[in-house]
Amino acid sequence: NLLAGMVIDKDGRILENVILEIRDQNGNPVRALRTNKIGQFRTATQLANGAYEIASEKDGFTFDSVRIELKGEIVQPIEIRAKWEERRAKKEERSDKERRN
């Protein structure tokens, strides 16, 4: 059960240096990964069968956790997409204020 995938922003642009924490069904961290320059990640060692949650973290971005069930089968690449970008939201907020004034 090896995992691989990529992390992108809400517009599909790659995100490098995103920290990913893989937690087992009890919430215990079992792996920590970081995306490379092209937004990709992969585990180097296999994970046991079972339920896992992948939490992602990068300053200025918000992500939903991804839940996966491993069953000893080939796992398709996982795409993790940011749902919100703080910098863009602040820029849009300023634009809205300028339009109202």
Secondary structure by P-SEA (a helix, b strand, c coil): ccccccccccccccccbbbbbbbcccccccbbbbbcccbbbbbcccccbbbbbbbbbbccccccbbbbbbccccccbbbbbbcccaaaaaaaaaaaaaaac
